[in-house]
Amino acid sequence: MSDDIVTAAELEKLSPAERHELFEASIVTDLDEAPSHLVEQARARMQQRIAESEPQRG
């Protein structure tokens, strides 16, 4: 995963196709490449939602 930052001015100089390519390249689909803190945050949210949706036992 790249940490490159593209400014608005730089984006404006790109063609629509170049902007689209840059956007597509920024998408991470492999969890091993994603920042671990974001993966853990997403996992915690999912577990919370699952727990909230399960019927209460008691």
N, C-alpha and C positions, 0 to 999 in steps of 0.2 A: 504494500500500500504506500502510495506516494504522499509525502507531506508538503508537496509543492502548493503554493497558494497563488491563484490567478486573480488579479485585480479586475475590477469592473472595466477599467480603461483597456486592459489587455483583452478582455472578452469582447469588447466593442470592436476591436480591430480584426477579430476572427470572423470568418464566414459562418453562416448557419451550420454548414456541414462540419466545420472545424469545431464549433461549440458543441455540437451533438457528439462528435467523436471524443472530445474531452470529457463530457458528461458520462458517456458510456464507459470510458476507461476508469472513472472514479468509483464505479459500483463494485463492491466487494461481495462475492458470492461464496467464498471459502472462509468458514469461521476461523480457520487457522491463520488467515491473513488479516482478520479484523482485530481492532484494538480490544484486548482482553477485558478492559473495564466496561466497554460498551456491550460486549457479549454477556458479561455477568449481570449488567443492569437489565438487559432484555430478558435474561433467564429469570431474574428475580420478579420482574413484572408478570411474566407468564405464569410463574408458580403462584403468585398472589391471585391472579384472575382465575386460575383453576380452582384454588382453594375457596374463593368466593362463590364460584358457580356450583360447587358440589353441595348436595343436600346436607343440611345440618343433621348430625346424628345425636341422639340423646334421649 
